[in-house]
Amino acid sequence: MDSDRIRTPRTAPRPAPRPRRIAPRAGRIAALASAALLATVVPSAQAVAGTAPRVDLTVLVVDDGGSAVEAITAELRGSGVPYRRIDLSDPNRPVLDAAFLSEPTDSATGRPRAKYQGVVLPHESAFGPDSAEQTALQTYERTFGVPQVDAYTWSHPGVGLDYTDQGGWSGVLDGTTAGVTAAGRAGPFRYLAGALAFEDNDPTTAESYGYAGRPRPGYTSYLDMPVDGGGRASLVGEYATDGRRELVVTFAYNRYQRQFRALARGIVDWLTQGVHLGQSRNYLSVHVDDVFAPDARWDPALNCTPGDFDCVGDDGEGVNPIRMTAADAQYAAAWQKSSGFTLDMVYNGGQGEQWKTEHGGTDPLTDRLVADRAQYRWINHTYTHPFLGCVQDNTVVPWRCATDTAGNTLWVGRSELSGQIRDNHDWAVGKGISVDRSELVTGEHSGLRTLPQQAADNPHLAGALADNGVKWTASDNSREPEQRAVGTGAAKTVPRHPMNVYYNVGTAAEMTDEYNWIYTSRADGGSGVCESDPASTCLPAPLPTATGYADRIVPQEARTVLSHVLGNDPRPHYVHQSNLAEERLLYPVLDRVLADYRALFAPNAPLVNPAQKDVGTELNRRAAWDQAVAAGKVTAYRIGTTVTIKAPSGVTVPVTAPEGTRKRLLLGTTAFGTPYAGTRSAWTTPELLQTTVTLTLPTA
């Protein structure tokens, strides 16, 4: 089976995989919004003796160990924004004073230097309201126009809000629908549609607590909620006082909650005044594996899948396999058109040919998919889907790698590996299918190391990939979440998220039955795997097979997928052709994800649907960028409306800036980046005969 044979919620362990067989508008508004944000970029000229200072593009994070600061830090890290973290619990931490925060004269530019472009604090007075460090920080922020985020605080006049007993509210926010205000939509949260619902995943658990206060003079609300007695009170807003600006957040959150994930981009945008290193997108792509092949079916009596090596009691042959029909293919094409979303068909041409031979020489499914070939993206999945790692010894359960008489591991050879890749590519070309030679998904992600049995990549895999021009081969994110090189070759992995829609089910009842087997205790008739591992969680009771999929599994899986989308995670998700067949179990999940996303985001933040090679390139760039930042090899700052960035040769730089930003060429300038979520961003490098990236920001 493919390596997502058993997929689990985050709290549950992943059982060891079992091998399986495939069975026989508005430009002007955007410009005004950018101008409003950029109006605060240039610090007070009087405050710095008439000389625009150098402001480094680094964020200072003061960490108290709480979930709010951790969440913002994760957003900075995940989008590639350089930051320096100060741990308040560290007795040896540096003291925040004028020398730590700034320099009177920068040796490189001859200007005053601000070392941080923004500050994240646990709350408004993290060092104590009358402390020397708090005074130094406020003086720094006032002098250089540096904003401060109060990650989580309560409603009180010190942050520009009335106390909650003065027309406000405090309590559990689970299930509450807040709203982005007009100021929020014109400012840092211009990428949101308006309504923002707080998650309520477990009615028995309080997940979010907050304080909603009525604004006082100097406070601009960005996110608010209705309160008893009428009117609305603020949960997020900007407080401008004493020459300083604070973004005030008055509800608790962690990095995984949807309400934070939706606001995270805007928090960073506000904190950096719209100009920062790093970029983010909301990505979603879905690979459908095993196209043209049949998939074996779960047996609710045996609680296993006939044809799997560890399915005790079957005769070794799959019965009634699951395979799409021509009608299923027609539905897939129609669904893509109506949903505006493209699927990646990960195909096995040889399996289709075998099916055709065994069924009278005709195959309406292949005919229909080939006729509609231009409507999909296609990815090579090898010709007949064999296991391409070590030679498997299936005489034991679990299987092991076979060895020769000297104890050496036996491997599938380079010739077979290369032939499986080549033949499948050639089959597609012969059918007029456009397929990118650089992309590959091996069956079960085989050939890559498969723990515990196979501790290393097949040593012949890198060569076979090179033989066929493969640069990006898929891996299982639940096993290997980081991209890596394959063996000693040039090809790299593209980790994929397995979805909890199983490969071996065609109906909701089958899906729920298998789910119950995995996630219920032995006393409730389950496998007990959920109770044998302390990191696991069992269902309180088995799900009803008639309603469990729609009522429990679909919303849970859609929530998981959307969390990846909102986390700037480009990794694809994968399912199987069986999930487009029979009761077509994939569509309710994707429909839920797409509906929830489009209700949350404005049209200026569309879903990005990357191809596998684009995901590989994105992950590769991120790794090189993170290494350069960690090694201190990136210098980036702004002086007035000029941004200068220098990175090591060969490192592509991610940058986000307001609409109207221009990139300096050798002669003249050009528009910088591409628009997304009300800003412009791109991976960029110096132009010809240049050693730095230089951007000119629009004037307010």
Beta strands, then each sheet from edge to edge (+ up, - down):
strand 1: 54-56
strand 2: 59-63
strand 3: 83-87
strand 4: 102-103
strand 5: 113-114
strand 6: 118-121
strand 7: 148-150
strand 8: 169-172
strand 9: 177-180
strand 10: 195-197
strand 11: 209-212
strand 12: 219-226
strand 13: 232-241
strand 14: 244-249
strand 15: 276-277
strand 16: 286-291
strand 17: 344-347
strand 18: 377-380
strand 19: 392-393
strand 20: 400-401
strand 21: 435-440
strand 22: 472-476
strand 23: 492-498
strand 24: 573-576
strand 25: 635-639
strand 26: 642-646
strand 27: 653-658
strand 28: 662-664
strand 29: 669-671
strand 30: 674-676
strand 31: 679-684
strand 32: 693-696
sheet 1: 4+ 5- 1- 25+ 26- 32+ 28- 29+
sheet 2: 3+ 2+ 6+ 7+ 14+ 13- 12+ 9- 10+
sheet 3: 8+ 11-
sheet 4: 15+ 27- 31+ 30-
sheet 5: 16+ 17+ 18+ 21+ 22+ 23+ 24+ 16+
sheet 6: 19+ 20-
end
